[in-house]
Amino acid sequence: MIRIAILDDSDKDRTFIGNIINKYFKHKEIRVEIHTFLKAEILLIELREKEYYDIFMLDIELPEQSGILVAKETRKYLPESFVIFISNYEEYALEGYKVSAFRYITKDMHRLEHLLKEALDCIVPIIEQKNEKEYLYIAGSSFGKILYRNIYYIVKDHKYIILYYRGGVIKERKTLQEVYQELDAEEFFYIDKGCIVNISHVCSCDRERVCLTGGTELHISRSKYEMVRQKVLTYWGKVK
């Protein structure tokens, strides 16, 4: 998931920018969480409390303090984050780049969507690569890494687990709960006491089964159905 903070004292502009971002990420089918801020101080409090954002979209002319000062603060707490200034005032562009802003975009509402898309097209692949998680497996004399997004599902097989992924199958001497704890990611969840699935590969489900990418069907335990239903519908609401 990519987290974005928008700071702008104009309700209209915050909404407009937020709509552009939502449209972009829905088209890309990438999960995004957008937080909007009217006042710089609220955003700064969150940063001091260790809140994390991948991208900051900041107005410069603010009632209490400038977006430039806010950007300087973000550099203290999140030096690897990306800052995009969106402002009506071109004369601040040089100041913006002094705080390592990724882009300085003027509030030309006719071109704003195009310019933001260009910026996000550059930023998002970098963030995704940085955030990409891998599962380390050790199966007998072989070992390796599998990207989380390539894992379909994992089942229990006596004292072993069998992991199905894009590229094959591996068998490890490990409990299913140990694997679940190692994955430690919200996209993986139990549909039965002996099966964990990756929600990003769920195509459909009913009270008896989950259908995954490629046509695999897995049994859902009766006690898990409502939880599975809620998780899948919530996830689809975020990515579509």
C-alpha positions in Angstrom: 0.0 0.0 0.0 1.2 3.5 -0.8 0.3 6.3 1.7 -0.1 9.9 0.5 -0.5 13.1 2.5 -2.1 16.1 0.9 -1.7 19.5 2.6 -3.7 22.4 1.2 -5.8 25.1 2.9 -8.4 25.1 0.1 -11.2 22.5 0.4 -11.8 22.6 -3.3 -8.1 22.0 -4.2 -7.7 19.2 -1.7 -10.8 17.4 -3.1 -9.7 18.0 -6.7 -6.1 16.6 -6.0 -7.5 13.7 -4.0 -9.9 12.7 -6.8 -7.0 12.8 -9.4 -4.9 10.5 -7.1 -7.7 8.1 -6.5 -8.5 7.8 -10.2 -4.8 7.2 -11.0 -4.4 4.4 -8.5 -7.7 2.7 -9.3 -6.6 2.6 -12.9 -3.2 1.1 -11.9 -5.0 -1.3 -9.5 -2.6 -0.3 -6.7 -3.8 0.1 -3.1 -3.5 3.7 -1.9 -4.4 5.4 1.4 -4.9 9.2 1.1 -4.9 11.5 4.1 -5.8 15.2 3.6 -4.8 18.1 5.9 -6.1 21.6 6.2 -3.4 22.7 8.7 0.3 22.1 8.6 0.5 21.6 12.3 -1.8 18.6 12.3 0.4 16.9 9.7 3.6 17.8 11.6 2.1 16.3 14.8 1.5 13.0 12.9 5.1 13.0 11.7 6.4 13.5 15.2 4.2 10.6 16.4 6.0 8.4 13.8 3.2 8.4 11.2 4.5 7.3 7.8 3.8 8.6 4.3 5.4 7.7 1.0 4.4 10.9 -0.8 3.7 14.4 0.4 1.7 16.8 -1.8 2.1 20.2 -0.3 0.7 23.7 -1.0 3.3 26.4 -0.3 1.1 29.4 0.7 -0.5 28.4 3.9 -2.0 30.6 6.7 0.3 29.5 9.6 3.5 28.3 8.0 4.8 27.7 4.5 4.9 24.3 2.7 8.6 24.8 2.4 9.0 24.6 6.2 6.8 21.6 6.3 8.9 19.9 3.7 12.0 20.6 5.8 10.4 18.8 8.7 9.4 15.8 6.6 13.1 15.4 5.7 13.9 15.0 9.4 11.5 12.2 9.9 11.1 10.6 6.5 14.2 11.4 4.3 13.3 8.8 1.7 9.8 10.1 1.1 8.8 12.1 -2.0 7.7 15.7 -1.9 5.6 17.3 -4.6 4.8 21.0 -4.3 1.5 22.1 -5.9 1.2 25.9 -5.8 -0.2 28.9 -7.6 3.1 30.7 -7.3 5.9 29.8 -9.7 8.4 32.1 -7.9 8.7 29.6 -5.1 10.0 26.8 -7.4 13.7 27.4 -6.6 12.9 27.3 -2.8 11.1 24.0 -3.4 14.0 22.3 -5.0 16.3 23.4 -2.1 14.4 20.9 0.1 14.8 18.2 -2.5 11.3 18.3 -3.9 10.7 15.7 -6.5 8.4 18.1 -8.6 7.1 21.6 -8.4 3.7 21.8 -10.1 1.6 24.9 -10.7 -2.1 24.8 -10.0 -3.2 25.0 -13.6 -6.4 22.9 -13.2 -6.4 22.1 -16.9 -3.0 20.5 -16.8 -2.8 19.3 -13.2 -4.0 15.8 -13.8 -1.5 15.3 -16.6 1.4 16.7 -14.5 0.5 14.6 -11.4 0.2 11.5 -13.5 3.7 12.1 -15.0 5.1 12.6 -11.5 3.4 9.5 -10.1 4.5 7.4 -13.1 8.1 8.1 -12.0 7.6 7.8 -8.2 5.3 4.7 -7.9 7.7 2.1 -9.4 10.4 3.3 -7.0 8.2 3.0 -4.0 6.8 -0.4 -5.0 10.3 -1.8 -5.5 11.3 -0.5 -2.1 8.2 -1.9 -0.4 8.3 -5.3 -2.2 8.4 -8.1 0.3 9.9 -11.6 -0.1 9.4 -14.9 1.7 12.5 -16.8 2.4 12.1 -20.6 2.2 14.4 -23.4 3.1 13.4 -26.8 1.6 15.9 -29.5 2.2 19.1 -28.6 0.4 17.5 -25.8 -1.6 16.5 -22.3 -0.5 15.4 -19.1 -2.1 13.1 -16.1 -2.0 9.6 -15.7 -3.4 7.9 -12.3 -3.8 4.7 -12.0 -1.7 2.7 -11.0 -4.8 3.7 -14.3 -6.5 2.3 -16.5 -3.6 -1.1 -18.0 -4.3 -1.9 -20.1 -1.2 -0.3 -22.3 1.4 -1.7 -25.5 2.9 -0.8 -27.8 5.8 0.5 -31.3 5.1 1.2 -33.1 8.4 4.5 -31.7 9.7 5.0 -29.7 6.5 3.5 -26.9 4.6 3.1 -26.8 0.8 3.4 -23.3 -0.8 1.9 -22.7 -4.3 3.3 -19.8 -6.1 3.7 -18.4 -9.6 6.6 -20.6 -10.8 5.9 -23.8 -8.9 5.5 -25.5 -5.5 7.7 -25.8 -2.5 7.4 -28.0 0.6 8.9 -27.0 3.9 9.1 -28.7 7.3 7.3 -25.9 9.2 3.9 -25.3 10.8 1.3 -23.2 8.9 1.1 -20.8 11.9 4.9 -20.3 11.7 4.6 -19.3 8.0 1.7 -17.0 8.8 3.7 -15.2 11.5 6.7 -14.9 9.2 4.6 -13.4 6.4 3.0 -10.9 8.8 1.1 -9.2 6.0 -2.6 -8.3 5.8 -3.0 -9.8 2.3 -2.6 -13.3 3.8 -5.4 -14.8 5.8 -6.8 -18.2 6.9 -9.9 -19.5 5.0 -9.6 -22.8 6.9 -7.5 -24.0 9.8 -5.3 -25.8 7.2 -5.1 -23.1 4.4 -3.9 -19.5 4.0 -4.6 -17.5 0.8 -3.2 -14.4 -0.8 -6.2 -12.0 -1.1 -4.7 -10.4 -4.2 -5.3 -13.7 -6.1 -8.9 -14.2 -5.1 -11.3 -14.0 -8.1 -14.6 -15.1 -6.4 -16.0 -16.8 -3.4 -19.2 -18.3 -2.0 -20.1 -20.0 1.3 -18.2 -23.2 0.3 -15.2 -22.2 -1.8 -12.7 -19.5 -2.9 -11.7 -19.3 -6.5 -8.1 -18.1 -7.2 -6.2 -16.9 -10.2 -5.8 -19.8 -12.6 -9.0 -21.5 -11.5 -7.9 -23.2 -8.3 -10.8 -23.7 -5.9 -10.2 -24.0 -2.1 -12.7 -24.9 0.6 -13.8 -22.2 3.1 -14.7 -23.4 6.6 -18.2 -22.4 7.6 -16.9 -20.4 10.6 -14.5 -18.3 8.4 -17.0 -17.3 5.6 -18.2 -14.0 7.1 -14.6 -12.9 7.8 -13.5 -14.0 4.3 -16.4 -12.2 2.7 -15.7 -8.9 4.6 -11.9 -9.0 3.9 -12.4 -9.7 0.1 -15.1 -7.1 -0.4 -13.1 -4.5 1.6 -10.0 -5.3 -0.5 -11.8 -5.1 -3.8 -13.3 -1.7 -2.7 -9.7 -0.4 -2.3 -8.2 -1.7 -5.5 -11.0 -1.1 -8.0 
